[in-house]
């Protein structure tokens, strides 16, 4: 879902501060974190947070591997020592 919203005043200050102190990389990420916390607090959608956390972890790992010039091992190579 793509959406455009205007955030000003106090809420904008909160988002900016979250980025400044390193809680989020961007205001958009700060909004995502806020939505996840809303779901965590009120259990609006069951198990969504775990799926999102796994997805974020995979994306982070892929970015780190790309930055370091690393690649995943092909399945055959990864399992070779166990055969």
Secondary structure, DSSP 8 states (H G I E B T S, - for coil): --------HHHHHHHHHHHHTTS-SSHHHHHHHHHHHHHHHH-SSTTHHHHHHHHHHHHHHHHHHHHTT-----HHHHHHTT-
